[in-house]
């Protein structure tokens, strides 16, 4: 299976480097993406929004020209869902890594803009449950991998109006199992509606924080392989 890997905010294709070899050994062809404007100055990224990130993902699907699986980590899940919405007949499955399918009009989140871009805020910015499994050595190793993102991307709404709901979905959740996630989605309004509208879903607990590609890359690769190899 061709697998497109879409990183979350502040990360590029290299963030998947510890996951890719296991996927390739399992027989998959991996396409890890760096999204437009990552690491660019405000002058070069001011006009880049979430639609441009979705367009980059769609272009990757079109270039492959056959059934693909699309994996999106964190904010990259919004991009992956936009790709599925645009190309539902080409996307065999979407795998969300510690995030959920967004409804149309949803944004990723809001972060401080510095010098016209959004820099990585540092590991200490995030809740303990997101980063407790990243030891000091891992944090030190991965911080140099982070890049700024265009100021518009996190707050731009993703526009969805296609056939995404017929695309099979796997949610690989860091700390939530199926029942706990369903309970939380009931409190998330339109996110819960979006999830219930998907014809084929599964939820699998990773047992990690928010960045399993850094803390448990072998397990993440195994779960991605299992998800994309699953027949609906």
Secondary structure, DSSP 4 states (H G I P E B T S, - for coil): -EEEEE--TT--GGGGHHHHHHHHHTT-EEEEE--TTTT--HHHHTT--HHHHHHHHHHHHHHH-S-EEEEEETTHHHHHHHHHHH-TTTEEEEEEES--PPPTT--------BTTEE----GGGS-HHHHTT--HHHHHHHHTT---EETTTTTSPPP--SSGGGSEEEEEESS--HHHHHHHHTTSTHHHHHHHT-SSEEEEE--S-S-HHHH-HHHHHHHHHHHHH---
